[in-house]
Amino acid sequence: MSTTRPCSPGDRGPESSGASGASEEDAPTAGVPTGAATPAVSAGADGTQDTGGRRMRRLRLEGESGVVPLARDFTRQALYAWGWMPAATADQRAAAEDVLLVVSELVTNACLHAEGPEELVLACDDKVIRLEVSDRGTGQPAPRTPHRAGRPGGHGMFIVQRLCLDWGVVRSPGRPGKTVWAELSAPL
């Protein structure tokens, strides 16, 4: 697991337009208020963008309240739209629950340690789902050895590290903050 590599092995990395790997077509459309909790993709009716087998959804979180449940609900809707849910097998159900847990952990960490999340980006192909949470924080997330199993706190990035294929941090030059990304296997 990596916290220094900006992209996972085989990933082309972020596009020149920003840390999320989104193209100019993914930019929020005019008339969408800043901080609106709606998908900012001008694609299909369900907010999904399909680019050569890769589906993508975006959610602006900046200025919103209740961002963790908002992000989980948004992710759950994407998983339904992409056929991850309802799950036919226990393994598929576990894969979807892992995605929801990692989204919760990344968004919670942005709330606790980075002045709140700005945006959640979900990108999925047949093999991997990539989760990205952008924030304005300057810190570097890292797993801590949990204090004691029964004690609350300090487990978030440890959970992310254990559940994900890989994860890391991307910083955009000339822009405050970072994007924390994580990738999980698609269900079989």
N, C-alpha and C positions, 0 to 999 in steps of 0.2 A: 504494500500500500504506500502511496506517495502523498506527500504534502508539499513537495517542491516542484514537481513536474506540472506545467500549466495544462497539459493535455494528456489523455491516456494513450497508451501505445496504439499506434495505428490511426489515431485521430488526427485530422488535419489541423486541429486547433481552432481558435476563434477567427472569424472573418475580420477583415480590416475595419468593419463598421462598428465593432464593439466586442466586449468580452463574452457575450452570450452566443457568439457564432451565428447571429442572425444577419440576414441580408437587409438591404434597404427596403425591400418589400415587406419586411416584418415590422417596420417602424409603426408606431401608433398612428391611427388615422386622425385626420383633422376633425375637430368637434368632440373628441373624447376628452373629458375633463382630466386634468392631472390628478393622479391618485385614484382614478376610477377603477373599481374592482371588476373590470370586465376584460375579457381577452382582447388584446390589442393586435389582432391579426385580421387583415382584410382578406380572408380566404373563405372557406366554406361556412355554411350557416352555423355549424357547431363550433366555430373558432379554430378549426384545425387547418393547418397549412400542410400540404403534401408536396414534398420536393423530392422526386425520384426515390420513393420508398421510405423516406424519412418524414415523419409527421411531427409537427411542432405546435405548441401552445404557449402563450405568454399571459401573465397576470401581473398588473401593476399593484404593488402593495404599499407603496409610499403614501403615508398619511391616512391609511385605513386603520380601523380598530378591529380587534379580534382576528389578527392576521393568521394565526396558526390554524384555527378551524376553517378560515376562509381558504387558505392554501390547501388544506387536506380535502375540502369539498371540491375545489377546482381540480385537484389531482384525481380524485375519485371519478369525477365526470369524464376526464380524459381517459382514464383506464377503461371505463365502460365504452366510450366511443371507439377506443382502439382494440376492443375485444379481449382485454385482460380480465374483465369482470363482466358478468358473473363467472367465476372460475369453475371449471368442470372437475378439477382434481384438487387434492390437498396441496400438491406442490404449486399449482397455479394460484391457489388462494394465498399460500404463504408468500409467493413472489409479489403479489399485489399488496399484501399487508406490509411487506418489507419496504416497498416504495413509499407507502403512506407514512411509515415510521421515519424513514430517512428525510422526507419532506418536512415532517414535524420537527425533527432535530435540527435541520439546517435553518429553518425559519426561526425556531426558538433561539438558537445561538445568535442569529442576527439581531433578535430583539434584546437579548441579554448583554451582548458583548460588542455590538456594532451600530448603535443608534437606530436600529430597526431595519428591516428589509426594504429594498426598493422594488424588486421585481423577482418573480419566479418564472423560469423558463423550463418547459418539459419538451424533450425531443426523443423520439422513439423510432427505431427501425425494427427489423425482424429479430435482431439479436440482443440489442442493448437499449435501455432507457437511460437518458442523461438528464439529471436534475441540476439546475443552476439557480442559486440564490445570490442576487447582487445586493450590496449594502455600501454604506459610506465609511465603514469602520477601517481603522488602520492596523488592527491587531492581526495576528497570524493564528488561525485555528490549529489546534493540535490535540490529539488524544491525550488525556491524563490517565495515569493509572488510577482506577477508581479507588476512593478511600477505603470504604468497606461496602460490601454488596448491599447491605441494608440501609446505607446512608444516602439521602437524596443528593442530587447534584453531581456534576463532574463526569457524567457518563455519556454525554451526547456524541462527541466525536469518536469515542471508543466504540459506540454502537454503529456509527457510520462506517468506521474502518472495518468492523467485523462483517457487516452486511453487504458491502459494496465490492465490486470488482476492483475499483480504483477510485480515488478522489484527489482533489487538489485545489489550488487557488490560482486565479488569474487576476493580475492587476493591469489596468489600462493606463498607459502613459498619459500624463496630462489630465487625469481624472481622479478625484479622490475615491477611495474605497476599493472594493474587490468583488470578485465573483467566486463563490465557493461552489464547486461542481462535484457531482458524484455519479457514478455509473453502476447500474445493476443489470443482471442478465434478464432478458425477456423470458417469460414462462415457455416451457416446451409444449 
